[in-house]
Amino acid sequence: MEQTLFQKYGGFSKVSRMVLDLYNRLLDDDDIGPFFDDIDMARIVDHQTKFISSLLGGPASYSNDQISRTHQHLAISARQFDIMAEVLAETLADHGMASEDVESVVNAFEKRRNLIVG
């Protein structure tokens, strides 16, 4: 039986550390950081851990409708999405993810662009 990326990279505990690092980087970004002003970061990190886990083939899943509803009021631009994808790729690589696996996760994220960009 083939191992998922979620299993390969340590499950929720490892993904959670990646997501915490991701948000530390995003909060420092002038274009992305302001989206998280007045946001319950513990809640968003929990949701994002589940979302990234789903991109890795883990047990969590989000429907397209859920993703769209969550982001529709934010007016995220294509440029901001690109920054997020770039920071995601850098974070995953810095946490020891192989380049082909980073590419797979970023491609899965990219497939949801039309649900996030407003």
Contacts in CASP RR format, 6 or more apart in sequence:
PFRMAT RR
TARGET T0000
AUTHOR 0000-0000-0000
METHOD contacts of the structure
MODEL  1
MEQTLFQKYGGFSKVSRMVLDLYNRLLDDDDIGPFFDDIDMARIVDHQTK
FISSLLGGPASYSNDQISRTHQHLAISARQFDIMAEVLAETLADHGMASE
DVESVVNAFEKRRNLIVG
4 56 0 8 1.000
4 57 0 8 1.000
4 58 0 8 1.000
5 56 0 8 1.000
5 57 0 8 1.000
5 97 0 8 1.000
5 101 0 8 1.000
5 104 0 8 1.000
5 105 0 8 1.000
6 15 0 8 1.000
6 53 0 8 1.000
6 56 0 8 1.000
6 57 0 8 1.000
6 58 0 8 1.000
6 59 0 8 1.000
7 58 0 8 1.000
8 101 0 8 1.000
9 15 0 8 1.000
9 56 0 8 1.000
9 95 0 8 1.000
9 97 0 8 1.000
9 101 0 8 1.000
11 53 0 8 1.000
11 56 0 8 1.000
11 58 0 8 1.000
12 49 0 8 1.000
12 53 0 8 1.000
14 95 0 8 1.000
15 49 0 8 1.000
15 52 0 8 1.000
15 53 0 8 1.000
15 56 0 8 1.000
16 45 0 8 1.000
16 49 0 8 1.000
17 95 0 8 1.000
18 52 0 8 1.000
18 91 0 8 1.000
18 92 0 8 1.000
18 95 0 8 1.000
19 45 0 8 1.000
19 48 0 8 1.000
19 49 0 8 1.000
19 52 0 8 1.000
20 45 0 8 1.000
21 91 0 8 1.000
21 94 0 8 1.000
21 95 0 8 1.000
22 48 0 8 1.000
22 52 0 8 1.000
22 87 0 8 1.000
22 88 0 8 1.000
22 91 0 8 1.000
23 36 0 8 1.000
23 41 0 8 1.000
23 44 0 8 1.000
23 45 0 8 1.000
23 48 0 8 1.000
25 87 0 8 1.000
25 90 0 8 1.000
25 91 0 8 1.000
26 32 0 8 1.000
26 33 0 8 1.000
26 36 0 8 1.000
26 84 0 8 1.000
26 87 0 8 1.000
27 33 0 8 1.000
27 36 0 8 1.000
29 83 0 8 1.000
29 87 0 8 1.000
31 79 0 8 1.000
31 80 0 8 1.000
31 83 0 8 1.000
32 80 0 8 1.000
32 83 0 8 1.000
32 84 0 8 1.000
32 87 0 8 1.000
35 74 0 8 1.000
35 76 0 8 1.000
35 80 0 8 1.000
36 44 0 8 1.000
47 70 0 8 1.000
50 60 0 8 1.000
50 62 0 8 1.000
51 60 0 8 1.000
51 62 0 8 1.000
51 67 0 8 1.000
52 105 0 8 1.000
53 59 0 8 1.000
53 60 0 8 1.000
54 60 0 8 1.000
54 61 0 8 1.000
54 62 0 8 1.000
55 105 0 8 1.000
55 108 0 8 1.000
55 109 0 8 1.000
56 105 0 8 1.000
64 112 0 8 1.000
64 115 0 8 1.000
67 112 0 8 1.000
67 115 0 8 1.000
67 116 0 8 1.000
68 115 0 8 1.000
68 116 0 8 1.000
71 115 0 8 1.000
71 116 0 8 1.000
71 118 0 8 1.000
72 118 0 8 1.000
74 118 0 8 1.000
75 118 0 8 1.000
76 116 0 8 1.000
76 117 0 8 1.000
76 118 0 8 1.000
77 117 0 8 1.000
77 118 0 8 1.000
78 113 0 8 1.000
78 117 0 8 1.000
80 117 0 8 1.000
81 113 0 8 1.000
81 116 0 8 1.000
81 117 0 8 1.000
84 109 0 8 1.000
85 106 0 8 1.000
85 109 0 8 1.000
85 110 0 8 1.000
88 105 0 8 1.000
88 106 0 8 1.000
88 109 0 8 1.000
89 102 0 8 1.000
89 103 0 8 1.000
89 105 0 8 1.000
89 106 0 8 1.000
92 101 0 8 1.000
92 102 0 8 1.000
92 105 0 8 1.000
92 106 0 8 1.000
93 99 0 8 1.000
93 102 0 8 1.000
97 105 0 8 1.000
END
